Amino acid sequence: MRFSDRRTQLGGGAYYTGRQLLDLDADVTLVTRLMDDEDGRAARASLSAAGFDDAHITMAPGKTEPLEILLEPNGERTIIAPSRARSIPLEISSTLDADAAYVNAVHLGEKLVGDLEAIPLIVSQLPLDPATPRPADFVITSRSDVSNDISAAWHRARQVCGPRLRTLVVTDGPRPITLFDGRSNTNIQPPATVEATDTIGAGDRFAGSFLLAILQGHAPSSAAFEASRVTVDWLREKRLIAST
């Protein structure tokens, strides 16, 4: 395989979701684990400089293992991630207090799950692997991960998130967003489409915008439309920057 460019940058679901919330003037606390080496300390400094509250970032002994994303010219992505880090439960040492939370982790520690129970609004990414049960009001996934079996995806989300689950949100790139409440579908047509070959982070940006819209009182359908609009604007800006 040949490549034309290689770079190292901050990324991941929590990062892109948090950046979208920061761009929308929300206060964001990041709960994650970094390695206590040169790369991990540099990442923490960059996150703090970007505006994240880093009080719940755990520095663990070990070596940073970056996730590799191979991006083809047509936009196709191949993601190579170390499996070991995903098996360690994410935990916190002090109380987590927030108006809302976005969960994009497979394994969660007992205290973290307990603190999430007290947060009034939780949006979770739908785990594709066996995961720690966590409370969530909304679960977001993509059509490419669940295909057309929305009922099966709802059942899996309900198993992970319990009776608090209100709505499953299924994105599908530029195609309509599907909202499923366990009984019926609602399809939301995005306000516009944008041609982009690098959509890394777009789904997470959508999640951040959706969470904030719900927190501000939007109905789920209105929140999905607003999140789609914000994501399209971000993709346009990203494409413009890449072309200059």
N, C-alpha and C positions, 0 to 999 in steps of 0.2 A: 504494500500500500504506500502511496506517495502522498505527501501533504505540502501545502504551499505556505502555511502559517501556523505557528504554535504559540500560545500565550497562557499564562496562569492568571486567574482572576477569582474574586469572591463569587460564590454562586450557591446553588441549592434552593430547595423550596422555601425554607424559612427566610433565607436572605432576600429572595426576590419578592416574596409576599411582604416582608417587613419594609423593603425599600419603597414599594408602592404605597404602603400606609404612611411612611415618612413623607413621601411626595405629596400626600393628601393632608399633610399637617397633623397627623396623629402622633401621639407619643407611643413609642414601641420598645418593649423589653424583649430581648432575645434570650430564650432558654435553649442552650446547646452545650456541646462538649467540644473543646479544642485541645490539641496536644500541647504540652508545655515544652515546645522546642522553638527554634527561631521562626519557623513558618507559622506556627500556632500563635505565638505572641504578636507577630506582625499582623496576622489576620484580626486578632482582637483589637489592636490599635486602630486598624482601618475601620472596623465596625463602629468603634467608639467615635472616631472622627466623622463618620457618616451620620451620626445622630442616634445610634442605638444605645439604649440603656444596657450596659453589660454586667449588671449586678448578678445575674443568674447564669453567666457563662462559667462553666467548670473547666479548669485547666488540669488535664490528666497527664500522667507520665506516659511517654511514648513518642513515636515519630509520626508526623503528619503524613497521611496517605491521600493525596489528591484524587478526586473522582475524575475519570477521563471521559470526555465527550468528543466523539469523532463526528464532525459535521460535514456532510457531503454538499457539493454545490447546489443540489436540488432541494436541500433542506432536510434530507433524511439524517437521523441521528442514531448513533450507536453509543450506549452508555456503559462504561466499565467501572464498576464500583467494588471496593473491597467489602467482603461479607462480614468480616469480624466485627467491625465497628457497629453494624446494625443490630448485632445480637446483644449488645450491652444496654440495659435499660437506662433511659434518660432520667436523671433525678435532680432534685433541688435540695439545698440545705436550709433555706429560709422560706418563709411564707410567700407565696405568689398571690398578688392582689391585682386584679385587672377588671376592666369593664367588659372585655371580650378576649377571646383567645383563638388562635389558629393552630391546629395540631397537624404537624407533618412529620411524624415519627412512628416507628413500628413498635418499639418496646419502651414502655414508660414505667418509672418507679412508683411504688405505692404512695409515697407522699405527694408526688406530682399529680397522680390521679385524684387523690383526695382534695387537693387544692383546686383542681379543675371543676370538681363538683359544685363549688361555691361560686364559680364565675357564671354570670347570667346569660352570656351568649358565647357559644362555642361552634366554630366551623372546623371540620376535620377533613383532611384528604382521606380518601378511601384506601386503606392499606391493601396491597395486592398479595402480601404474604401473611401468614398467621401473626396476629398482633395482640397487644395488650388491650383489653376492653377499656374504652374511655367514653365519658359522656360527650354528646355532640347534638346540637340542634339541627345543623345542616352538614351534609357530607357532599364533597365535590369530587368528581372523577371525570375521566374523558371517555368518549365513545370508543376510542382505540383500545382502552383497557377493559371495557365491559361488553363490547360489541352491541348487539341489539336486544340483549336480554335484560331489560331494565328491571323486571321483577326479581330476577336472580341477584342483581346488584343491590337492589333495595334490601333483600333478605340478608345479604352479607353485611351491608351497612348496619342493619338493625342488630345483627349478632354482635358487632363490634361496639356500637354506640348505644344500644339499649332503647328503652321506651321514650327517651327524650327526643329522639330523632323526629324531626318535622318534615324535612324535604331532602330528597336526593337531587343534586344538580349535576347534569351530565353535559359537558361541553363537547363541541365537535368542530374545532377549528373555525372556519368562516361560516359553517352551517348552523342551523337553529340550535339553541340551547334547550335541553329538555329538563323540566322540573317534574318530579314524581313524588307524590305524597303518600304512596302506598295503595292508592286507589285509582288515580287518574293522572294523565300526562298533561302538561301545559308546555307548548313550544314557544320559545321567544326568538324572534328573528333579530340577529345582530343589526345595528344601525348602518353598518357599512362593512366592506371587506377591504383588505389591503394585501397586496402581493409581497410576501416576505420569505426569504430562504432561511433566515436565522430567527426562529421563534422561541429560542431558549429563554425560559422565564415568563413567557406569555401566560401560561396557565396559572402560575403562581401570582402574577400581577392581577389576573382576573379574580383570584381568591381574595386578595387583599382588598380590592375595590368592592367586591360583593359583601365582605364582612362589614366594612365601614358603612356601606349603604343600609344594610340591615340595622346596624347600630343606630343609624340616624333616623330610623323609622320607616324606611321603604318596605313595601310588600316584596316578597321573594321575586315575583316577575319583574317588578320595577328595578330591584337591586341587580338582577341578572342583566337587564338591558343596560343599566348604567355602568356596570362592570365591563360589559362588552365594549361600550363606547370608550371608556378610559383605556382599555387594552389596545383597541385599534389606534387611538391617538399615540400611545407609547410605541407601537410597532412602526407607525409612520415616522416618528421622530428617530427611532433606532435605524431605520432604513436610510433616512436622510443623512444621519451622521456617518454611516458606513460608506456612503457614496461620495463624501467630501474628502 
